[in-house]
């Protein structure tokens, strides 16, 4: 998705996209929360505010390692959001700030798909009809990432005891930009401003916004498939949480999608939603202190 090609989730305070009716919100126990691995959290301070992204090395290990390396180099500091499209995404990570540049590191192999095993922390949200020829019918959560995979019952028939899956491009998903070559991702990336299923299994999902989606939504947009006019919003700094001084580190907790509290919360959100709640609509509570 470099310039030649177009092919969150929100923190629950102060408001949710689907506010729960009075008295419907379930209580969350301390055991319902988890603390993300600080090596898997990017803290992106933009000109519109702080964005915190949890990365998913189980789904896209090479892309996550690339993000870690470039953050530690301070490669991303000061780069512009040069392509931002309302109803789509915000793209950055180009040292030329025009969609034609990249880091001096080699391009990466696509990680559009991953293999899910029985012991992986997948939480089923719904089963889809088997049509379409893919057989990838189970939709749910892998940590904070929304994924679609083959059914668990097929694991016993596969050589490695696993099934194929891919991350979904919900609002808040973090993806790797590329050209028409599937193996051309390098340093450019994008943050989704809307759910966009056309990208599913065609681009690599490497993370998801935990906090700061409002900042992503406020980034200055340009005309469709065109560069944003100057002045543009920027990434002031991009840091791994584990590399930040202890006194400056935000304290982050996320509701564990495997927990009973999350299950109750999903049911409450379904009951409160005026329309059928899709998996991309489900909110995962986050506390940032």
PASEBA-1860 file (N, C-alpha, C; in nm, 3 decimals):
! residues 289
1> XXXXXXXX> 0.084/-0.119/0.000/0.000/0.000/0.000/0.087/0.124/0.000 ~ 0.204/0.119/-0.065/0.281/0.239/-0.087/0.202/0.324/-0.186 ~ 0.254/0.439/-0.227/0.169/0.537/-0.296/0.109/0.482/-0.424 ~ 0.165/0.379/-0.482/0.113/0.325/-0.607/-0.007/0.234/-0.588 ~ -0.045/0.202/-0.466/-0.147/0.099/-0.447/-0.239/0.132/-0.331 ~ -0.373/0.120/-0.352/-0.471/0.111/-0.242/-0.528/-0.029/-0.250 ~ -0.511/-0.097/-0.210/-0.566/-0.225/-0.251/-0.712/-0.222/-0.261 ~ -0.994/-0.084/1.983/-0.942/-0.049/1.947/-1.007/-0.031/2.034
9> XXXXXXXX> -0.864/-0.039/1.921/-0.990/-0.015/1.991/-0.978/0.107/2.083 ~ -1.089/0.173/2.102/-1.092/0.290/2.189/-1.081/0.251/2.336 ~ -1.005/0.327/2.413/-1.010/0.312/2.557/-1.152/0.339/2.604 ~ -1.204/0.259/2.695/-1.344/0.271/2.733/-1.374/0.390/2.821 ~ -1.276/0.466/2.861/-1.304/0.589/2.931/-1.266/0.705/2.840 ~ -1.356/0.806/2.821/-1.477/0.826/2.899/-1.603/0.765/2.839 ~ -1.599/0.715/2.713/-1.724/0.671/2.651/-1.696/0.554/2.560 ~ -1.798/0.473/2.537/-1.788/0.360/2.447/-1.866/0.389/2.321
17> XXXXXXXX> -1.829/0.320/2.211/-1.900/0.339/2.086/-2.045/0.294/2.099 ~ -2.068/0.191/2.178/-2.203/0.143/2.206/-2.226/0.152/2.356 ~ -2.269/0.267/2.408/-2.284/0.280/2.554/-2.378/0.176/2.610 ~ -2.339/0.116/2.721/-2.424/0.017/2.785/-2.540/0.087/2.856 ~ -2.655/0.023/2.856/-2.768/0.081/2.927/-2.739/0.083/3.075 ~ -2.805/0.175/3.145/-2.779/0.193/3.287/-2.792/0.061/3.362 ~ -2.690/0.029/3.440/-2.693/-0.092/3.522/-2.656/-0.219/3.448 ~ -2.625/-0.210/3.316/-2.600/-0.331/3.239/-2.454/-0.371/3.236
25> XXXXXXXX> -2.364/-0.278/3.268/-2.222/-0.308/3.259/-2.181/-0.405/3.368 ~ -2.120/-0.519/3.332/-2.079/-0.614/3.434/-1.956/-0.564/3.510 ~ -1.946/-0.604/3.634/-1.828/-0.570/3.713/-1.710/-0.654/3.666 ~ -1.593/-0.594/3.660/-1.472/-0.664/3.619/-1.385/-0.689/3.742 ~ -1.344/-0.813/3.759/-1.259/-0.851/3.872/-1.113/-0.823/3.837 ~ -1.025/-0.809/3.937/-0.883/-0.791/3.908/-0.826/-0.902/3.818 ~ -0.879/-1.023/3.834/-0.829/-1.135/3.753/-0.873/-1.127/3.607 ~ -0.965/-1.036/3.575/-1.008/-1.020/3.436/-0.911/-0.935/3.355
33> XXXXXXXX> -0.814/-0.874/3.421/-0.722/-0.783/3.354/-0.586/-0.850/3.333 ~ -0.516/-0.806/3.230/-0.379/-0.850/3.205/-0.291/-0.728/3.179 ~ -0.161/-0.746/3.199/-0.063/-0.642/3.170/0.014/-0.682/3.046 ~ 0.008/-0.603/2.938/0.078/-0.641/2.815/0.229/-0.651/2.835 ~ 0.292/-0.735/2.758/0.438/-0.744/2.755/0.493/-0.610/2.706 ~ 0.576/-0.540/2.784/0.624/-0.409/2.740/0.708/-0.412/2.614 ~ 0.763/-0.528/2.578/0.836/-0.541/2.451/0.742/-0.545/2.331 ~ 0.612/-0.564/2.358/0.514/-0.573/2.250/0.424/-0.450/2.242
41> XXXXXXXX> 0.461/-0.343/2.310/0.378/-0.223/2.311/0.455/-0.106/2.252 ~ 0.396/-0.040/2.152/0.452/0.082/2.094/0.377/0.202/2.148 ~ 0.451/0.301/2.192/0.393/0.427/2.237/0.427/0.532/2.131 ~ 0.326/0.574/2.057/0.343/0.667/1.946/0.285/0.802/1.988 ~ 0.372/0.898/2.009/0.327/1.033/2.043/0.315/1.114/1.914 ~ 0.192/1.144/1.876/0.165/1.216/1.753/0.131/1.362/1.783 ~ 0.121/1.441/1.679/0.081/1.581/1.695/-0.065/1.593/1.736 ~ -0.141/1.483/1.733/-0.280/1.484/1.777/-0.299/1.410/1.909
49> XXXXXXXX> -0.191/1.359/1.967/-0.203/1.290/2.094/-0.134/1.155/2.092 ~ -0.138/1.089/2.204/-0.068/0.960/2.221/-0.152/0.845/2.171 ~ -0.087/0.754/2.098/-0.149/0.631/2.049/-0.066/0.514/2.102 ~ -0.133/0.420/2.167/-0.065/0.302/2.221/-0.112/0.180/2.144 ~ -0.017/0.109/2.085/-0.044/-0.007/2.001/0.017/-0.131/2.064 ~ -0.063/-0.236/2.077/-0.008/-0.365/2.120/0.021/-0.448/1.996 ~ 0.143/-0.495/1.984/0.184/-0.575/1.870/0.155/-0.723/1.894 ~ 0.153/-0.799/1.785/0.114/-0.941/1.791/0.223/-1.027/1.728
57> XXXXXXXX> 0.330/-1.058/1.803/0.437/-1.139/1.744/0.394/-1.281/1.708 ~ 0.287/-1.331/1.771/0.240/-1.465/1.736/0.182/-1.469/1.595 ~ 0.129/-1.356/1.548/0.069/-1.350/1.416/0.168/-1.305/1.310 ~ 0.255/-1.211/1.344/0.345/-1.153/1.244/0.482/-1.127/1.308 ~ 0.558/-1.231/1.339/0.683/-1.213/1.414/0.786/-1.125/1.345 ~ 0.801/-1.139/1.214/0.902/-1.059/1.143/0.864/-0.911/1.141 ~ 0.736/-0.883/1.121/0.692/-0.744/1.118/0.703/-0.679/1.256 ~ 0.672/-0.754/1.359/0.684/-0.698/1.494/0.831/-0.671/1.527
65> XXXXXXXX> 0.918/-0.763/1.490/1.060/-0.741/1.515/1.111/-0.620/1.437 ~ 1.060/-0.599/1.317/1.099/-0.481/1.239/1.054/-0.352/1.309 ~ 0.932/-0.351/1.360/0.883/-0.233/1.432/0.968/-0.207/1.556 ~ 1.006/-0.312/1.627/1.093/-0.295/1.744/1.227/-0.233/1.704 ~ 1.286/-0.289/1.598/1.419/-0.242/1.558/1.415/-0.096/1.515 ~ 1.316/-0.059/1.435/1.310/0.078/1.386/1.275/0.176/1.498 ~ 1.191/0.134/1.591/1.161/0.220/1.705/1.287/0.244/1.787 ~ 1.367/0.140/1.807/1.490/0.154/1.886/1.593/0.240/1.815
73> XXXXXXXX> 1.587/0.245/1.684/1.675/0.334/1.606/1.625/0.479/1.608 ~ 1.505/0.502/1.657/1.436/0.633/1.649/1.407/0.669/1.503 ~ 1.397/0.566/1.420/1.374/0.588/1.277/1.245/0.664/1.251 ~ 1.141/0.637/1.330/1.010/0.694/1.302/0.991/0.836/1.356 ~ 1.080/0.881/1.442/1.060/1.011/1.506/1.055/1.122/1.401 ~ 0.949/1.200/1.404/0.935/1.315/1.316/0.873/1.285/1.180 ~ 0.846/1.158/1.150/0.789/1.127/1.019/0.641/1.168/1.013 ~ 0.596/1.197/0.892/0.463/1.252/0.870/0.361/1.143/0.838
81> XXXXXXXX> 0.236/1.172/0.869/0.124/1.093/0.817/0.091/1.152/0.680 ~ 0.156/1.096/0.578/0.151/1.157/0.446/0.027/1.116/0.365 ~ -0.037/1.008/0.406/-0.156/0.961/0.334/-0.260/0.922/0.439 ~ -0.365/0.999/0.449/-0.471/0.977/0.547/-0.604/0.992/0.474 ~ -0.685/0.887/0.479/-0.811/0.886/0.404/-0.925/0.861/0.501 ~ -1.021/0.952/0.500/-1.140/0.934/0.584/-1.212/0.807/0.545 ~ -1.257/0.732/0.645/-1.324/0.606/0.619/-1.230/0.494/0.581 ~ -1.099/0.516/0.597/-1.004/0.412/0.557/-0.890/0.401/0.658
89> XXXXXXXX> -0.780/0.475/0.637/-0.663/0.454/0.721/-0.573/0.577/0.720 ~ -0.469/0.573/0.808/-0.366/0.676/0.815/-0.230/0.609/0.798 ~ -0.154/0.653/0.698/-0.029/0.586/0.661/0.091/0.675/0.692 ~ 0.199/0.612/0.738/0.321/0.682/0.776/0.439/0.587/0.764 ~ 0.554/0.626/0.819/0.670/0.536/0.821/0.763/0.550/0.703 ~ 0.750/0.656/0.624/0.833/0.678/0.506/0.928/0.795/0.533 ~ 1.061/0.773/0.529/1.153/0.884/0.553/1.145/0.994/0.447 ~ 1.090/0.963/0.330/1.070/1.065/0.227/0.936/1.136/0.241
97> XXXXXXXX> 0.848/1.079/0.323/0.715/1.137/0.348/0.632/1.155/0.220 ~ 0.653/1.066/0.124/0.572/1.076/0.001/0.524/0.941/-0.050 ~ 0.553/0.834/0.024/0.509/0.701/-0.016/0.609/0.622/-0.096 ~ 0.726/0.681/-0.126/0.825/0.611/-0.210/0.947/0.564/-0.131 ~ 0.955/0.600/-0.004/1.074/0.569/0.073/1.057/0.452/0.168 ~ 1.169/0.410/0.226/1.168/0.301/0.322/1.298/0.302/0.400 ~ 1.310/0.210/0.494/1.434/0.200/0.571/1.542/0.134/0.486 ~ 1.664/0.126/0.542/1.773/0.060/0.471/1.775/-0.091/0.495
105> XXXXXXXX> 1.675/-0.141/0.564/1.665/-0.285/0.590/1.596/-0.355/0.473 ~ 1.617/-0.485/0.457/1.554/-0.555/0.344/1.402/-0.564/0.360 ~ 1.334/-0.574/0.248/1.189/-0.596/0.251/1.159/-0.729/0.319 ~ 1.035/-0.741/0.368/0.996/-0.860/0.444/0.900/-0.948/0.366 ~ 0.905/-1.076/0.397/0.807/-1.170/0.344/0.670/-1.140/0.404 ~ 0.568/-1.160/0.325/0.431/-1.137/0.373/0.401/-1.229/0.491 ~ 0.327/-1.177/0.587/0.276/-1.256/0.699/0.124/-1.234/0.706 ~ 0.061/-1.254/0.591/-0.084/-1.234/0.584/-0.156/-1.337/0.671
113> XXXXXXXX> -0.100/-1.458/0.679/-0.166/-1.568/0.750/-0.078/-1.619/0.863 ~ -0.139/-1.687/0.957/-0.067/-1.752/1.066/-0.132/-1.888/1.091 ~ -0.068/-1.968/1.175/-0.120/-2.100/1.208/-0.164/-2.100/1.354 ~ -0.288/-2.139/1.378/-0.345/-2.141/1.513/-0.350/-2.283/1.564 ~ -0.298/-2.302/1.687/-0.301/-2.432/1.750/-0.400/-2.438/1.866 ~ -0.423/-2.557/1.918/-0.522/-2.576/2.024/-0.484/-2.503/2.152 ~ -0.356/-2.482/2.176/-0.312/-2.416/2.299/-0.300/-2.265/2.285 ~ -0.322/-2.213/2.167/-0.314/-2.069/2.147/-0.433/-2.000/2.213
121> XXXXXXXX> -0.415/-1.873/2.255/-0.519/-1.803/2.331/-0.630/-1.746/2.244 ~ -0.689/-1.831/2.163/-0.799/-1.788/2.076/-0.931/-1.798/2.153 ~ -1.015/-1.695/2.138/-1.147/-1.692/2.202/-1.251/-1.676/2.093 ~ -1.337/-1.773/2.080/-1.437/-1.773/1.973/-1.544/-1.667/1.998 ~ -1.577/-1.592/1.893/-1.688/-1.497/1.898/-1.809/-1.549/1.822 ~ -1.785/-1.602/1.700/-1.896/-1.657/1.622/-1.840/-1.752/1.516 ~ -1.927/-1.842/1.472/-1.894/-1.930/1.360/-1.970/-1.882/1.237 ~ -1.899/-1.875/1.125/-1.957/-1.827/1.001/-1.991/-1.944/0.910
129> XXXXXXXX> -2.080/-1.923/0.814/-2.111/-2.030/0.718/-1.985/-2.074/0.644 ~ -1.985/-2.197/0.599/-1.866/-2.255/0.536/-1.852/-2.217/0.390 ~ -1.937/-2.131/0.338/-1.930/-2.092/0.197/-1.805/-2.013/0.165 ~ -1.778/-1.997/0.037/-1.663/-1.919/-0.008/-1.539/-2.002/-0.035 ~ -1.540/-2.129/0.002/-1.430/-2.217/-0.032/-1.308/-2.209/0.056 ~ -1.307/-2.118/0.158/-1.187/-2.106/0.241/-1.189/-2.200/0.360 ~ -1.306/-2.234/0.411/-1.315/-2.317/0.531/-1.269/-2.245/0.657 ~ -1.244/-2.115/0.646/-1.195/-2.036/0.760/-1.316/-1.972/0.826
137> XXXXXXXX> -1.377/-2.045/0.917/-1.513/-2.010/0.961/-1.525/-1.963/1.104 ~ -1.416/-1.966/1.182/-1.424/-1.924/1.322/-1.364/-1.785/1.339 ~ -1.444/-1.696/1.396/-1.402/-1.557/1.416/-1.393/-1.531/1.565 ~ -1.287/-1.462/1.606/-1.274/-1.434/1.748/-1.154/-1.348/1.778 ~ -1.102/-1.364/1.899/-0.995/-1.278/1.948/-0.871/-1.360/1.979 ~ -0.759/-1.308/1.936/-0.628/-1.361/1.973/-0.560/-1.249/2.050 ~ -0.575/-1.250/2.182/-0.539/-1.132/2.259/-0.635/-1.020/2.222 ~ -0.579/-0.904/2.186/-0.662/-0.791/2.144/-0.689/-0.790/1.994
145> XXXXXXXX> -0.624/-0.880/1.920/-0.639/-0.882/1.774/-0.761/-0.964/1.735 ~ -0.838/-0.911/1.641/-0.951/-0.986/1.588/-0.901/-1.071/1.472 ~ -0.934/-1.201/1.474/-0.884/-1.294/1.372/-0.998/-1.382/1.321 ~ -0.971/-1.441/1.208/-1.059/-1.543/1.150/-0.974/-1.664/1.116 ~ -1.016/-1.782/1.160/-0.935/-1.902/1.141/-1.022/-2.020/1.099 ~ -0.953/-2.126/1.061/-1.021/-2.251/1.038/-1.078/-2.307/1.167 ~ -1.176/-2.397/1.158/-1.237/-2.453/1.278/-1.142/-2.544/1.355 ~ -1.157/-2.544/1.486/-1.069/-2.623/1.572/-1.074/-2.771/1.537
153> XXXXXXXX> -1.188/-2.820/1.495/-1.201/-2.963/1.467/-1.112/-3.008/1.353 ~ -1.065/-2.915/1.269/-0.976/-2.952/1.160/-0.831/-2.970/1.204 ~ -0.800/-2.931/1.327/-0.661/-2.942/1.375/-0.612/-3.086/1.377 ~ -0.703/-3.179/1.410/-0.660/-3.318/1.421/-0.625/-3.378/1.285 ~ -0.671/-3.314/1.178/-0.645/-3.366/1.044/-0.525/-3.300/0.977 ~ -0.467/-3.198/1.041/-0.355/-3.127/0.979/-0.223/-3.184/1.029 ~ -0.120/-3.170/0.949/0.011/-3.227/0.982/0.072/-3.164/1.106 ~ 0.050/-3.033/1.125/0.111/-2.966/1.240/0.011/-2.945/1.354
161> XXXXXXXX> -0.109/-3.000/1.342/-0.209/-2.985/1.447/-0.264/-2.845/1.459 ~ -0.257/-2.768/1.350/-0.301/-2.630/1.351/-0.388/-2.600/1.230 ~ -0.453/-2.482/1.235/-0.534/-2.436/1.123/-0.488/-2.296/1.083 ~ -0.519/-2.259/0.960/-0.479/-2.129/0.907/-0.574/-2.019/0.951 ~ -0.518/-1.902/0.976/-0.600/-1.786/1.010/-0.533/-1.659/0.964 ~ -0.606/-1.548/0.978/-0.548/-1.418/0.947/-0.614/-1.311/1.033 ~ -0.540/-1.202/1.055/-0.594/-1.090/1.129/-0.694/-1.014/1.045 ~ -0.793/-0.953/1.111/-0.895/-0.874/1.042/-0.865/-0.725/1.056
169> XXXXXXXX> -0.892/-0.652/0.949/-0.868/-0.509/0.949/-0.990/-0.435/1.002 ~ -1.005/-0.446/1.134/-1.106/-0.368/1.206/-1.052/-0.226/1.227 ~ -1.140/-0.136/1.266/-1.094/-0.003/1.307/-0.996/-0.021/1.422 ~ -0.881/0.043/1.409/-0.777/0.031/1.511/-0.668/-0.068/1.478 ~ -0.689/-0.154/1.378/-0.584/-0.250/1.342/-0.463/-0.177/1.285 ~ -0.345/-0.233/1.309/-0.220/-0.180/1.254/-0.171/-0.275/1.147 ~ -0.146/-0.223/1.028/-0.107/-0.307/0.915/0.021/-0.258/0.850 ~ 0.084/-0.347/0.775/0.208/-0.316/0.704/0.175/-0.273/0.562
177> XXXXXXXX> 0.224/-0.155/0.523/0.204/-0.106/0.386/0.298/-0.179/0.292 ~ 0.257/-0.192/0.169/0.339/-0.260/0.069/0.301/-0.210/-0.070 ~ 0.379/-0.250/-0.171/0.345/-0.223/-0.311/0.266/-0.342/-0.365 ~ 0.260/-0.357/-0.495/0.189/-0.471/-0.553/0.254/-0.604/-0.524 ~ 0.380/-0.604/-0.487/0.452/-0.726/-0.450/0.414/-0.762/-0.306 ~ 0.358/-0.879/-0.282/0.320/-0.917/-0.145/0.436/-0.913/-0.047 ~ 0.559/-0.933/-0.096/0.676/-0.939/-0.009/0.756/-0.808/-0.010 ~ 0.686/-0.695/-0.016/0.755/-0.566/-0.028/0.739/-0.476/0.094
185> XXXXXXXX> 0.677/-0.525/0.202/0.665/-0.442/0.322/0.803/-0.415/0.380 ~ 0.820/-0.292/0.432/0.951/-0.255/0.486/0.936/-0.174/0.615 ~ 0.914/-0.044/0.603/0.899/0.041/0.721/0.765/0.114/0.729 ~ 0.698/0.128/0.615/0.572/0.201/0.615/0.461/0.116/0.678 ~ 0.374/0.184/0.752/0.262/0.114/0.813/0.140/0.206/0.817 ~ 0.027/0.148/0.852/-0.096/0.227/0.857/-0.181/0.182/0.974 ~ -0.259/0.277/1.026/-0.353/0.254/1.135/-0.494/0.275/1.080 ~ -0.581/0.179/1.105/-0.714/0.183/1.045/-0.802/0.286/1.115
193> XXXXXXXX> -0.871/0.368/1.034/-0.968/0.465/1.085/-1.111/0.411/1.072 ~ -1.126/0.300/1.000/-1.255/0.232/0.985/-1.227/0.084/0.961 ~ -1.329/0.002/0.981/-1.318/-0.139/0.944/-1.319/-0.152/0.793 ~ -1.229/-0.234/0.738/-1.212/-0.240/0.592/-1.181/-0.384/0.550 ~ -1.284/-0.467/0.534/-1.263/-0.610/0.508/-1.187/-0.641/0.379 ~ -1.184/-0.550/0.282/-1.115/-0.579/0.157/-0.965/-0.604/0.176 ~ -0.910/-0.560/0.288/-0.767/-0.582/0.313/-0.738/-0.717/0.378 ~ -0.840/-0.784/0.429/-0.820/-0.908/0.503/-0.750/-1.013/0.419
201> XXXXXXXX> -0.647/-1.073/0.474/-0.564/-1.179/0.413/-0.485/-1.130/0.292 ~ -0.481/-0.997/0.270/-0.402/-0.939/0.160/-0.291/-0.850/0.211 ~ -0.302/-0.810/0.337/-0.200/-0.729/0.403/-0.174/-0.788/0.541 ~ -0.058/-0.757/0.595/-0.020/-0.813/0.725/-0.074/-0.728/0.839 ~ -0.148/-0.791/0.929/-0.189/-0.728/1.054/-0.083/-0.759/1.159 ~ -0.023/-0.655/1.218/0.083/-0.679/1.317/0.049/-0.622/1.455 ~ -0.066/-0.557/1.469/-0.101/-0.503/1.600/-0.236/-0.435/1.597 ~ -0.271/-0.375/1.711/-0.398/-0.304/1.723/-0.388/-0.193/1.827
209> XXXXXXXX> -0.455/-0.082/1.799/-0.458/0.030/1.891/-0.532/-0.011/2.018 ~ -0.465/0.006/2.132/-0.530/-0.014/2.261/-0.590/0.115/2.313 ~ -0.519/0.224/2.292/-0.559/0.354/2.344/-0.516/0.461/2.246 ~ -0.599/0.563/2.227/-0.562/0.673/2.139/-0.624/0.668/2.002 ~ -0.727/0.586/1.982/-0.792/0.584/1.852/-0.849/0.722/1.816 ~ -0.888/0.799/1.917/-0.940/0.935/1.891/-0.832/1.020/1.825 ~ -0.706/1.001/1.864/-0.597/1.075/1.801/-0.579/1.033/1.655 ~ -0.589/0.903/1.629/-0.581/0.854/1.491/-0.692/0.916/1.407
217> XXXXXXXX> -0.811/0.924/1.464/-0.925/0.977/1.390/-0.913/1.127/1.364 ~ -0.832/1.197/1.444/-0.817/1.341/1.427/-0.706/1.379/1.329 ~ -0.626/1.283/1.284/-0.517/1.314/1.192/-0.571/1.380/1.065 ~ -0.500/1.480/1.018/-0.544/1.555/0.901/-0.550/1.465/0.779 ~ -0.664/1.463/0.712/-0.685/1.376/0.596/-0.668/1.455/0.466 ~ -0.642/1.382/0.359/-0.631/1.441/0.227/-0.732/1.379/0.133 ~ -0.731/1.417/0.007/-0.822/1.356/-0.091/-0.792/1.208/-0.107 ~ -0.890/1.131/-0.147/-0.873/0.987/-0.161/-0.757/0.954/-0.252
225> XXXXXXXX> -0.671/0.862/-0.207/-0.554/0.815/-0.281/-0.458/0.928/-0.318 ~ -0.457/1.035/-0.239/-0.364/1.145/-0.262/-0.290/1.176/-0.132 ~ -0.179/1.244/-0.145/-0.104/1.282/-0.028/-0.175/1.395/0.047 ~ -0.157/1.395/0.177/-0.215/1.500/0.261/-0.139/1.630/0.235 ~ -0.210/1.741/0.213/-0.140/1.868/0.194/-0.071/1.913/0.322 ~ 0.032/1.991/0.306/0.104/2.047/0.422/0.021/2.158/0.485 ~ 0.034/2.182/0.616/0.115/2.105/0.712/0.047/1.974/0.749 ~ 0.127/1.872/0.772/0.075/1.740/0.806/0.097/1.708/0.953
233> XXXXXXXX> 0.019/1.614/1.001/0.044/1.561/1.134/0.166/1.470/1.131 ~ 0.232/1.459/1.245/0.356/1.383/1.253/0.355/1.287/1.371 ~ 0.446/1.192/1.365/0.483/1.112/1.482/0.601/1.182/1.548 ~ 0.578/1.239/1.664/0.686/1.308/1.732/0.791/1.208/1.780 ~ 0.746/1.104/1.847/0.836/0.997/1.891/0.761/0.865/1.884 ~ 0.836/0.758/1.861/0.782/0.621/1.865/0.877/0.540/1.951 ~ 0.823/0.487/2.062/0.907/0.416/2.158/0.844/0.282/2.194 ~ 0.929/0.182/2.217/0.882/0.062/2.284/0.858/0.096/2.430
241> XXXXXXXX> 0.750/0.044/2.486/0.722/0.070/2.627/0.839/0.026/2.714 ~ 0.901/-0.087/2.679/1.012/-0.140/2.759/1.136/-0.051/2.754 ~ 1.147/0.037/2.655/1.264/0.124/2.643/1.243/0.261/2.708 ~ 1.122/0.290/2.752/1.096/0.419/2.813/1.144/0.419/2.958 ~ 1.195/0.532/3.007/1.232/0.539/3.148/1.112/0.505/3.237 ~ 1.138/0.439/3.346/1.030/0.393/3.433/0.937/0.507/3.472 ~ 0.990/0.623/3.499/0.908/0.736/3.544/0.816/0.788/3.434 ~ 0.849/0.758/3.308/0.769/0.807/3.195/0.675/0.702/3.137
249> XXXXXXXX> 0.688/0.579/3.183/0.608/0.471/3.123/0.462/0.480/3.164 ~ 0.371/0.479/3.069/0.229/0.464/3.107/0.205/0.325/3.162 ~ 0.121/0.316/3.261/0.084/0.187/3.320/-0.041/0.138/3.248 ~ -0.030/0.024/3.182/-0.136/-0.023/3.092/-0.190/-0.155/3.141 ~ -0.321/-0.165/3.147/-0.388/-0.292/3.170/-0.500/-0.307/3.068 ~ -0.519/-0.430/3.023/-0.618/-0.463/2.921/-0.702/-0.578/2.971 ~ -0.831/-0.573/2.947/-0.913/-0.688/2.985/-0.873/-0.808/2.900 ~ -0.850/-0.918/2.967/-0.810/-1.043/2.901/-0.932/-1.101/2.828
257> XXXXXXXX> -0.920/-1.120/2.698/-1.033/-1.173/2.621/-1.067/-1.316/2.658 ~ -0.982/-1.383/2.735/-1.011/-1.519/2.781/-1.086/-1.520/2.914 ~ -1.108/-1.404/2.972/-1.161/-1.397/3.108/-1.314/-1.403/3.111 ~ -1.371/-1.448/3.223/-1.517/-1.446/3.239/-1.574/-1.305/3.230 ~ -1.498/-1.206/3.281/-1.547/-1.069/3.274/-1.564/-1.020/3.133 ~ -1.471/-1.058/3.045/-1.483/-1.017/2.904/-1.604/-1.082/2.840 ~ -1.627/-1.209/2.868/-1.744/-1.278/2.812/-1.873/-1.208/2.854 ~ -1.881/-1.170/2.981/-2.000/-1.100/3.029/-2.013/-0.963/2.965
265> XXXXXXXX> -1.899/-0.897/2.945/-1.900/-0.765/2.882/-1.950/-0.774/2.738 ~ -1.907/-0.875/2.664/-1.952/-0.892/2.527/-2.103/-0.911/2.522 ~ -2.155/-0.992/2.611/-2.300/-1.014/2.613/-2.374/-0.885/2.645 ~ -2.319/-0.804/2.734/-2.381/-0.676/2.768/-2.376/-0.580/2.650 ~ -2.264/-0.580/2.577/-2.254/-0.493/2.460/-2.352/-0.536/2.351 ~ -2.368/-0.667/2.334/-2.466/-0.715/2.237/-2.607/-0.669/2.273 ~ -2.639/-0.678/2.402/-2.773/-0.640/2.446/-2.797/-0.490/2.431 ~ -2.691/-0.410/2.444/-2.706/-0.265/2.439/-2.698/-0.208/2.298
273> XXXXXXXX> -2.643/-0.285/2.205/-2.622/-0.233/2.070/-2.755/-0.225/1.993 ~ -2.781/-0.113/1.925/-2.904/-0.100/1.847/-2.903/-0.184/1.719 ~ -2.786/-0.232/1.678/-2.773/-0.317/1.560/-2.691/-0.439/1.598 ~ -2.695/-0.546/1.518/-2.613/-0.664/1.550/-2.466/-0.626/1.569 ~ -2.409/-0.673/1.677/-2.272/-0.637/1.713/-2.174/-0.727/1.640 ~ -2.096/-0.672/1.548/-1.994/-0.751/1.480/-1.872/-0.765/1.570 ~ -1.785/-0.857/1.535/-1.666/-0.879/1.615/-1.578/-0.754/1.618 ~ -1.580/-0.675/1.512/-1.500/-0.552/1.508/-1.559/-0.442/1.596
281> XXXXXXXX> -1.686/-0.455/1.632/-1.751/-0.355/1.718/-1.724/-0.378/1.865 ~ -1.683/-0.498/1.903/-1.665/-0.531/2.044/-1.553/-0.448/2.103 ~ -1.578/-0.386/2.215/-1.479/-0.303/2.281/-1.407/-0.382/2.390 ~ -1.277/-0.366/2.395/-1.194/-0.429/2.497/-1.148/-0.321/2.592 ~ -1.193/-0.323/2.717/-1.155/-0.217/2.811/-1.003/-0.209/2.833 ~ -0.956/-0.088/2.842/-0.815/-0.060/2.864/-0.802/0.047/2.969 ~ -0.706/0.030/3.061/-0.675/0.131/3.161/-0.533/0.180/3.137 ~ -0.517/0.310/3.124/-0.385/0.370/3.104/-0.363/0.473/3.215
289> X> -0.262/0.452/3.296/-0.235/0.543/3.406/-0.098/0.605/3.398
END
